[in-house]
Amino acid sequence: MVKNVSSFGRNGVHDFLLIRVTAILMTLYTIYLVSFCAFTDISYVSWTQFFAGTFTKAFTMVTLTCILIHAWIGLWQVLTDYIKCTKLRGGLQVGVVALLLGYFFSGLFILWGA
């Protein structure tokens, strides 16, 4: 049996479930944000108060983590399906990981550091 260290999950079923769970959580976050925008007069003050709440910060971080997992699994599958050159695929995977971690830590510092 071949062990694949590039996959986020342990196997295809695990990856499938991770994709579905992260998609559901990202959908709930989208509904949460759209609901806020629909039922609130948006101003700088209301927006900063909304993101100052611990629930919103935690939900945003969970969603950022979901985006990281969802994007990695999806892009890993696309890269392994369509890029046959191992070195090119490895380089692209490293680039994707660096970009996703950059997004995650940017969100972390912006959300909790400010």
C-alpha positions in Angstrom: 0.0 0.0 0.0 1.3 3.4 -0.9 1.2 6.1 1.8 0.5 9.6 0.4 1.9 12.2 2.7 0.6 15.1 0.6 -3.1 14.4 1.3 -4.6 16.3 4.2 -6.8 13.4 5.3 -6.0 9.7 5.9 -7.8 8.5 2.8 -10.3 9.5 0.1 -13.3 9.1 2.4 -11.7 11.2 5.1 -10.9 13.9 2.5 -14.5 13.7 1.2 -15.9 14.3 4.7 -13.5 17.1 5.4 -14.6 18.9 2.2 -18.3 18.5 3.1 -17.9 19.6 6.7 -15.8 22.7 5.8 -18.2 23.6 3.1 -21.1 23.5 5.6 -19.2 25.7 8.1 -18.2 28.2 5.4 -21.9 28.3 4.3 -23.0 29.0 7.8 -20.4 31.8 8.2 -21.6 33.3 4.9 -25.2 33.3 6.2 -24.0 34.8 9.4 -22.3 37.7 7.6 -25.1 38.2 5.1 -27.6 38.3 8.0 -25.6 41.0 9.7 -25.4 43.0 6.6 -29.1 42.6 5.8 -30.4 43.6 9.2 -27.9 46.2 10.3 -27.2 49.7 9.2 -23.6 49.2 8.3 -21.1 51.8 9.5 -17.6 51.8 10.7 -18.7 51.6 14.3 -21.2 48.8 13.8 -18.7 46.8 11.7 -15.9 47.2 14.3 -18.3 46.3 17.1 -19.4 43.2 15.2 -15.9 42.0 14.7 -14.9 42.9 18.3 -17.2 40.2 19.6 -15.5 37.0 20.7 -18.1 34.8 18.9 -17.5 36.6 15.6 -13.7 36.4 16.0 -13.8 32.7 16.9 -16.3 31.9 14.1 -14.0 33.8 11.7 -11.0 31.8 12.8 -12.8 28.5 12.4 -13.9 29.6 8.9 -10.3 30.6 8.0 -9.2 27.1 9.1 -12.0 25.6 7.0 -10.9 27.6 4.0 -7.3 26.4 4.5 -8.4 22.7 4.7 -10.9 23.0 1.9 -8.6 24.8 -0.5 -5.7 22.5 0.2 -7.7 19.3 -0.4 -9.3 20.7 -3.6 -6.0 22.1 -5.0 -4.1 18.9 -4.1 -6.6 16.9 -6.0 -6.5 19.1 -9.0 -2.7 19.2 -9.0 -2.3 15.4 -8.7 -4.9 14.9 -11.4 -3.5 17.4 -14.0 0.2 18.0 -13.3 2.1 14.8 -14.0 5.6 16.3 -13.6 6.5 15.4 -10.0 8.9 18.4 -9.5 6.5 20.9 -11.0 3.6 19.5 -8.9 5.7 19.5 -5.7 6.8 23.1 -6.4 3.2 24.2 -7.0 2.0 22.4 -3.8 4.7 24.2 -1.8 3.5 27.5 -3.3 -0.1 26.7 -2.5 0.8 25.8 1.1 2.8 29.0 1.5 0.0 31.1 0.1 -2.7 29.4 2.2 -0.6 29.8 5.4 0.0 33.4 4.5 -3.7 34.0 4.2 -4.4 32.2 7.5 -1.8 34.1 9.5 -2.8 37.4 7.9 -6.3 36.8 9.0 -5.1 35.7 12.5 -3.0 38.9 13.0 -5.6 41.2 11.5 -8.5 39.7 13.6 -6.7 39.2 16.9 -3.9 41.7 16.7 -5.8 44.9 16.0 
